[in-house]
């Protein structure tokens, strides 16, 4: 695994073999680095440390073998992503998943398995209406009822997905992939959401859209894949039956304040909510276009009265990994320095989270196993 990790880290840094050799001050030649990447030669401990420092990655990343490869990574939103951007995302996902696996192994937790219910055995999506139906089927399988979903992030984590935040290229708000593991470990389903995706409404729709790619991996010829995924996401977040009760059928127009209240109720953007009303026939095409010419004319670029991250517990941010690390720390199963490394934050910050904001006994390094 070391050769693949070294090559990935170098691409992540955007360096050629010669560039990396120069960054290391001539400690090794570019020919030697090429041999490392080909698996023909292995670096000494001193050179290994220098490689990690020059590439800005940890030795854990270079040496770990838990994650063998990522499969099915697609940058659907922005086809112009560079090789360096792709490598940077792949490295970030591998690093996050390996830290996740480490703490789960420490705690002796069972493997997470994503259950997609009836959708697991169905064929390609044949129409947008089919995508709508499958979203409702999954809600039924997951016993979600018909009301709004309080937290998409918490739901996905509960259902076995690893939800990871990463720095994604501009205009790429999320992606989904499968993590292939070393040995006999089952593949893991990972949904990545961009740290650049601060808008709660957009983040929730992104998560539902990426779920759609897992739930409906294939579409029939003639069906636009991304449109079908968006339709699934809209139906999953805003079920027709519930929306019809809230908004009423046979409407000719909607007031601005109605749209704001409803989009905040379901946690979706105002623009996508208008499209949802149109798709379901609750708003005519003429009324939809009229809205885009009047009060909704700026909504595609600027969200009206946006939700703050704190408006929807647990903040639509991944929470499970952090909770597991603090659980392992509280049970003295990891050291304080290691917990800080796993969480990628200063030891002092972790200490505050251990003892609480009001003080109390400070967790000392000696209190935890090294």
Secondary structure, DSSP 8 states (H G I E B T S, - for coil): -HHHHHHHHHHHHT--HHHHHHHTTTSS-HHHHHHHHHTS----HHHHHHHHHHHT--HHHHH--SEEEEES---TT-TT--HHHHHHHHHHHHHHHHHHHHHHHHHT--------GGGGG---B-SHHHHHHHHHHHHHHTT--SS--S-HHHHHHHTT-EEEEE---TT--EEEEEEEESTT---EEEEEEETT---HHHHHHHHHHHHHHHH---B-TTS-HHHHHHHHHHHHHS-HHHHHHHH-SS-S---HHHHHHHHHHHT--HHHHHHHHHHTTSS-HHHHHHHHHTTTTTTTTS-TT---GGGSTTTTS--HHHHHHHHHHHTTSS-HHHHHHHHTS-HHHHHHHHH-TT--S---GGGS--
